[in-house]
Amino acid sequence: MNYILLGFSLASTLMILFSNILNFFEKNLPTVFSQTIRYGKFASKEKSKRFSKFLIEIPKACFKHFYVVALNCYAVVFAMVTAVYLLKYEVPWWVVELIDLVGGEERVSFVTPTQTYVVICLMSLQVIRRFYDTHFVSIFGKHSYINIHQYFVGIVYYPATALAILCEAPKFAHISPYESENVDISNLTYVERFSILLFLWAWWHQYKATEILANLRKNKSGQIITSDHKLPRGDWFEYISSPLQAAEIVMYTALTIILRYNITWFFVYAWVIVNQVETMLLSHWWYQETFRDLPKKRKAVIPFVY
């Protein structure tokens, strides 16, 4: 049984179900439902008294913890795939047993070592930058919170993505036609090379969006003067309300093109799409309600379209 695939597919299905219920029927729903899904700036203004003991909320600044876990996880994974693919070490037995436990024992890989290594490098790059963003760039609101279940999802997410990559990677899977192949960037197709550039392009613009949001809470001297929300402008904010989420989708699209023969990864991609799109919709609607001067050309999900 591939529990990684099962977990991401279940999470995606529930997210689609709950998001549609929230988006179309929120006015008729109990407060506890909205409070469970909404967080941060678009959190539910009303709080459920009846279920308050079960809806534990923590500061949104705890987002930092996600990337502490992610950074440590991908440091280990990067070192391990480097040792296995470049230095020709054997995969540690305990790693194989761990992946067998969560990904099943009949795992087959149709991904090359080069594709796997490139994606691990790109994911490591993303984790490093997001660690930097959350610890040294982002300014979290004093009254901005997330639910404890959202915190739990954030903590396990990056280790789960690493396992999704490795469970169908050569030498980590039990069967692979590419097991003896070396890492060679020249083996990448032009589409895969374009995907790397696409990832880096979105990666940079996600950082720019983070910087723009942080600067809204600073004066010209760089001192933090407020934790209130203001209308961001510049770069991708000129076209879309949530460039961080848009960049995330673009990056994972690029990774999915490279890992197109990894079935488990498609369910990671599905989760990213449904989760980020819902966040983009809620964020855009919040901007529309909060700022009367929101540019009409600014869209929710797809620039110039919707």
KOLVO-504177 format. One record per residue (C-alpha): residue number from 1; x negated, y, z negated. Coordinates in pm, whole numbers, plus 50000, padded with zeros to 5 digits. Example, Ala and Ser with C-alpha at 12.3 -4.5 7.8 and 13.67 -1.06 7.14 Angstrom:
{site 1; {48770; 49550; 49220}}
{site 2; {48633; 49894; 49286}}
END
This chain:
{site 1; {50000; 50000; 50000}}
{site 2; {49864; 50341; 50100}}
{site 3; {49968; 50553; 49802}}
{site 4; {49801; 50864; 49946}}
{site 5; {50020; 50848; 50256}}
{site 6; {50323; 50765; 50042}}
{site 7; {50257; 51055; 49805}}
{site 8; {50219; 51317; 50077}}
{site 9; {50520; 51187; 50274}}
{site 10; {50738; 51189; 49962}}
{site 11; {50619; 51537; 49863}}
{site 12; {50686; 51669; 50215}}
{site 13; {51034; 51514; 50227}}
{site 14; {51130; 51656; 49887}}
{site 15; {50991; 51996; 49984}}
{site 16; {51197; 52003; 50303}}
{site 17; {51510; 51898; 50112}}
{site 18; {51471; 52140; 49821}}
{site 19; {51359; 52428; 50042}}
{site 20; {51666; 52402; 50264}}
{site 21; {51895; 52379; 49963}}
{site 22; {51728; 52687; 49813}}
{site 23; {51725; 52888; 50136}}
{site 24; {52089; 52828; 50226}}
{site 25; {52268; 52774; 49895}}
{site 26; {52066; 52957; 49628}}
{site 27; {52355; 53182; 49523}}
{site 28; {52562; 52877; 49432}}
{site 29; {52283; 52691; 49253}}
{site 30; {52202; 52684; 48881}}
{site 31; {51912; 52909; 48780}}
{site 32; {51698; 52610; 48688}}
{site 33; {51678; 52507; 49056}}
{site 34; {51544; 52843; 49173}}
{site 35; {51310; 52864; 48878}}
{site 36; {51164; 52524; 48964}}
{site 37; {51065; 52622; 49320}}
{site 38; {51000; 52995; 49307}}
{site 39; {50680; 53134; 49155}}
{site 40; {50455; 53439; 49155}}
{site 41; {50593; 53760; 49304}}
{site 42; {50907; 53589; 49435}}
{site 43; {50978; 53400; 49112}}
{site 44; {51339; 53376; 48997}}
{site 45; {51433; 53687; 48798}}
{site 46; {51678; 53490; 48589}}
{site 47; {51556; 53228; 48345}}
{site 48; {51742; 52913; 48247}}
{site 49; {51796; 52909; 47871}}
{site 50; {51928; 52555; 47868}}
{site 51; {51620; 52403; 48036}}
{site 52; {51358; 52652; 47915}}
{site 53; {51181; 52383; 47710}}
{site 54; {51123; 52172; 48021}}
{site 55; {51027; 52453; 48262}}
{site 56; {50685; 52532; 48124}}
{site 57; {50526; 52831; 48299}}
{site 58; {50160; 52926; 48294}}
{site 59; {49975; 53233; 48430}}
{site 60; {49923; 53231; 48806}}
{site 61; {49556; 53301; 48733}}
{site 62; {49533; 52928; 48661}}
{site 63; {49506; 52893; 49040}}
{site 64; {49135; 52921; 48961}}
{site 65; {49142; 52573; 48809}}
{site 66; {49246; 52421; 49144}}
{site 67; {48921; 52527; 49303}}
{site 68; {48702; 52430; 49009}}
{site 69; {48834; 52076; 49056}}
{site 70; {48814; 52104; 49435}}
{site 71; {48458; 52236; 49432}}
{site 72; {48334; 51953; 49214}}
{site 73; {48527; 51694; 49415}}
{site 74; {48398; 51808; 49754}}
{site 75; {48043; 51850; 49623}}
{site 76; {48045; 51478; 49540}}
{site 77; {48218; 51382; 49866}}
{site 78; {47986; 51595; 50080}}
{site 79; {47678; 51446; 49912}}
{site 80; {47817; 51096; 49955}}
{site 81; {47905; 51122; 50327}}
{site 82; {47568; 51287; 50390}}
{site 83; {47395; 50994; 50221}}
{site 84; {47607; 50737; 50408}}
{site 85; {47609; 50890; 50758}}
{site 86; {47276; 51072; 50775}}
{site 87; {47053; 50887; 50530}}
{site 88; {47205; 50542; 50600}}
{site 89; {47291; 50455; 50241}}
{site 90; {47563; 50202; 50167}}
{site 91; {47896; 50325; 50035}}
{site 92; {47898; 50270; 49654}}
{site 93; {48107; 49968; 49559}}
{site 94; {48313; 50166; 49310}}
{site 95; {48410; 50415; 49582}}
{site 96; {48537; 50133; 49805}}
{site 97; {48735; 49986; 49515}}
{site 98; {48883; 50326; 49427}}
{site 99; {48990; 50389; 49787}}
{site 100; {49128; 50033; 49810}}
{site 101; {49334; 50106; 49500}}
{site 102; {49495; 50424; 49634}}
{site 103; {49474; 50366; 50010}}
{site 104; {49522; 49991; 50045}}
{site 105; {49278; 49711; 50123}}
{site 106; {49365; 49672; 50493}}
{site 107; {49231; 50008; 50603}}
{site 108; {49120; 50056; 50964}}
{site 109; {48928; 50356; 51096}}
{site 110; {48961; 50496; 51447}}
{site 111; {48776; 50816; 51358}}
{site 112; {48406; 50859; 51438}}
{site 113; {48139; 50943; 51178}}
{site 114; {48086; 51276; 51354}}
{site 115; {48454; 51373; 51328}}
{site 116; {48462; 51269; 50964}}
{site 117; {48145; 51456; 50875}}
{site 118; {48251; 51774; 51052}}
{site 119; {48586; 51780; 50871}}
{site 120; {48420; 51718; 50533}}
{site 121; {48183; 52008; 50606}}
{site 122; {48470; 52239; 50701}}
{site 123; {48679; 52140; 50399}}
{site 124; {48375; 52197; 50175}}
{site 125; {48330; 52541; 50329}}
{site 126; {48695; 52621; 50262}}
{site 127; {48676; 52503; 49901}}
{site 128; {48361; 52709; 49835}}
{site 129; {48522; 53024; 49973}}
{site 130; {48850; 52972; 49789}}
{site 131; {48655; 52921; 49466}}
{site 132; {48482; 53253; 49534}}
{site 133; {48814; 53420; 49625}}
{site 134; {48998; 53313; 49312}}
{site 135; {48710; 53383; 49072}}
{site 136; {48556; 53699; 49217}}
{site 137; {48800; 53864; 49462}}
{site 138; {49165; 53800; 49373}}
{site 139; {49332; 54007; 49102}}
{site 140; {49620; 53811; 48952}}
{site 141; {49924; 53990; 48811}}
{site 142; {49957; 53992; 48434}}
{site 143; {50320; 53885; 48457}}
{site 144; {50287; 53639; 48744}}
{site 145; {50347; 53272; 48660}}
{site 146; {50365; 52925; 48813}}
{site 147; {50547; 52618; 48687}}
{site 148; {50353; 52338; 48525}}
{site 149; {50451; 52090; 48800}}
{site 150; {50312; 52330; 49062}}
{site 151; {49992; 52346; 48860}}
{site 152; {49971; 51966; 48855}}
{site 153; {50020; 51948; 49234}}
{site 154; {49745; 52206; 49281}}
{site 155; {49504; 52012; 49061}}
{site 156; {49546; 51679; 49243}}
{site 157; {49578; 51823; 49594}}
{site 158; {49213; 51856; 49698}}
{site 159; {49098; 51521; 49555}}
{site 160; {49393; 51368; 49744}}
{site 161; {49285; 51533; 50072}}
{site 162; {48933; 51395; 50026}}
{site 163; {49072; 51046; 49972}}
{site 164; {49295; 51087; 50279}}
{site 165; {48986; 51157; 50490}}
{site 166; {48774; 50880; 50341}}
{site 167; {49038; 50607; 50344}}
{site 168; {49024; 50603; 50726}}
{site 169; {48658; 50693; 50768}}
{site 170; {48393; 50462; 50919}}
{site 171; {48207; 50256; 50654}}
{site 172; {48465; 50360; 50393}}
{site 173; {48740; 50168; 50574}}
{site 174; {48702; 49791; 50611}}
{site 175; {48732; 49781; 50991}}
{site 176; {48593; 50040; 51233}}
{site 177; {48472; 50022; 51595}}
{site 178; {48248; 50323; 51522}}
{site 179; {48074; 50192; 51209}}
{site 180; {47730; 50173; 51372}}
{site 181; {47761; 50512; 51544}}
{site 182; {47546; 50804; 51426}}
{site 183; {47656; 51158; 51353}}
{site 184; {47595; 51353; 51672}}
{site 185; {47758; 51691; 51732}}
{site 186; {47705; 51653; 52107}}
{site 187; {47962; 51370; 52097}}
{site 188; {48238; 51617; 52010}}
{site 189; {48479; 51702; 52290}}
{site 190; {48531; 52061; 52402}}
{site 191; {48869; 52059; 52229}}
{site 192; {48705; 51953; 51903}}
{site 193; {48440; 52223; 51937}}
{site 194; {48712; 52478; 52000}}
{site 195; {48890; 52347; 51688}}
{site 196; {48580; 52420; 51479}}
{site 197; {48575; 52778; 51609}}
{site 198; {48950; 52807; 51548}}
{site 199; {48902; 52691; 51190}}
{site 200; {48622; 52943; 51128}}
{site 201; {48828; 53224; 51282}}
{site 202; {49124; 53154; 51052}}
{site 203; {48886; 53096; 50760}}
{site 204; {48746; 53447; 50798}}
{site 205; {49086; 53612; 50835}}
{site 206; {49211; 53435; 50523}}
{site 207; {48925; 53593; 50332}}
{site 208; {49010; 53934; 50482}}
{site 209; {49372; 53894; 50366}}
{site 210; {49256; 53806; 50014}}
{site 211; {49033; 54112; 50012}}
{site 212; {49315; 54340; 50132}}
{site 213; {49549; 54216; 49858}}
{site 214; {49282; 54263; 49590}}
{site 215; {49200; 54617; 49706}}
{site 216; {49564; 54719; 49658}}
{site 217; {49505; 54693; 49284}}
{site 218; {49181; 54894; 49282}}
{site 219; {49090; 55260; 49319}}
{site 220; {48827; 55389; 49560}}
{site 221; {48558; 55319; 49300}}
{site 222; {48654; 54952; 49287}}
{site 223; {48808; 54968; 48940}}
{site 224; {49126; 54771; 48873}}
{site 225; {49404; 55020; 48804}}
{site 226; {49722; 54815; 48838}}
{site 227; {49862; 54465; 48862}}
{site 228; {50175; 54579; 49048}}
{site 229; {50259; 54458; 49396}}
{site 230; {50211; 54700; 49685}}
{site 231; {50271; 54673; 50058}}
{site 232; {49955; 54536; 50224}}
{site 233; {49843; 54665; 50562}}
{site 234; {49566; 54584; 50806}}
{site 235; {49430; 54281; 50991}}
{site 236; {49690; 54000; 51013}}
{site 237; {49925; 54189; 50779}}
{site 238; {50014; 54402; 51081}}
{site 239; {50183; 54101; 51238}}
{site 240; {50289; 53868; 50957}}
{site 241; {50381; 53897; 50589}}
{site 242; {50175; 53601; 50467}}
{site 243; {49842; 53580; 50651}}
{site 244; {49688; 53361; 50379}}
{site 245; {49945; 53090; 50448}}
{site 246; {49930; 53147; 50824}}
{site 247; {49552; 53104; 50818}}
{site 248; {49592; 52787; 50612}}
{site 249; {49822; 52641; 50878}}
{site 250; {49580; 52734; 51158}}
{site 251; {49286; 52580; 50971}}
{site 252; {49469; 52255; 50902}}
{site 253; {49587; 52242; 51263}}
{site 254; {49223; 52260; 51369}}
{site 255; {49128; 51986; 51122}}
{site 256; {49417; 51768; 51241}}
{site 257; {49303; 51797; 51602}}
{site 258; {48961; 51667; 51498}}
{site 259; {49112; 51395; 51275}}
{site 260; {49391; 51309; 51520}}
{site 261; {49328; 50933; 51484}}
{site 262; {49358; 50943; 51104}}
{site 263; {49721; 50852; 51031}}
{site 264; {49702; 50936; 50660}}
{site 265; {49577; 51286; 50740}}
{site 266; {49891; 51360; 50944}}
{site 267; {50092; 51338; 50623}}
{site 268; {49853; 51583; 50456}}
{site 269; {49914; 51814; 50752}}
{site 270; {50290; 51770; 50721}}
{site 271; {50274; 51872; 50354}}
{site 272; {50069; 52181; 50440}}
{site 273; {50319; 52286; 50708}}
{site 274; {50635; 52250; 50499}}
{site 275; {50479; 52398; 50186}}
{site 276; {50319; 52697; 50356}}
{site 277; {50620; 52776; 50576}}
{site 278; {50852; 52785; 50275}}
{site 279; {50608; 53014; 50093}}
{site 280; {50592; 53239; 50400}}
{site 281; {50971; 53263; 50422}}
{site 282; {51017; 53341; 50052}}
{site 283; {50736; 53595; 50066}}
{site 284; {50876; 53770; 50375}}
{site 285; {51225; 53792; 50229}}
{site 286; {51075; 53932; 49908}}
{site 287; {50889; 54200; 50106}}
{site 288; {51210; 54290; 50288}}
{site 289; {51399; 54332; 49960}}
{site 290; {51118; 54519; 49784}}
{site 291; {50977; 54757; 50047}}
{site 292; {51206; 54968; 50264}}
{site 293; {50910; 55077; 50476}}
{site 294; {50818; 54722; 50576}}
{site 295; {50726; 54742; 50947}}
{site 296; {50995; 54581; 51161}}
{site 297; {50733; 54417; 51382}}
{site 298; {50602; 54219; 51084}}
{site 299; {50734; 53863; 51106}}
{site 300; {50776; 53579; 50857}}
{site 301; {50614; 53276; 51020}}
{site 302; {50518; 53331; 51385}}
{site 303; {50378; 53671; 51495}}
{site 304; {50601; 53855; 51746}}
{site 305; {50860; 53573; 51731}}
{site 306; {51008; 53504; 51385}}
END
